Amino acid sequence: MTWAAVTAIVLALVGKLGAILQTIPVPVMGGIMILLFGSIATVGLNTLIKNNVDLHKSRNLVIVAITLVFGIGGMAFGIGDFSFKV
């Protein structure tokens, strides 16, 4: 996990290395992102199962549901001039 963070920081700070990532075609990056976000969701659900989270309780179900809707649905909240878009 630490190596991934260091790699991300280096890619962000060194323009030439970041440019290499931009040569990857958009459909390929889309496929990579589907796998990445699917893996993240699976790890999260696995954590809930291992910790015996009871989804029959309304509070727990609402927390999981809102998180999934924001993550999958790309919702946006707006109050006045403030806008929060996922």
C-alpha positions, 0 to 999 in steps of 0.5 A: 500500500505504501508503494502505491502511494509513493508511486502515485505521488511520483506520477503526480509530481513528475510530468513526463511519467504522468504523460506516459499514463495519458498514452493509454487509450480511454477504453483501456483506462475504463476497463482498469477503472471498472476493475479497480472500483469493483475491487474497492467495493468488494473489499468494503463489503468483505469488511462489513461481512467480517465485522458482522455488520447487521444490515437489518438495522435501519441505521447500518442499511442507510449508511451502506445505501447512501455510500453505494448510491454516491459511489455508483450513481455519481450524485450531486448535492447543492445548497446555494452556491455550494455544490458537492459532486461525486 
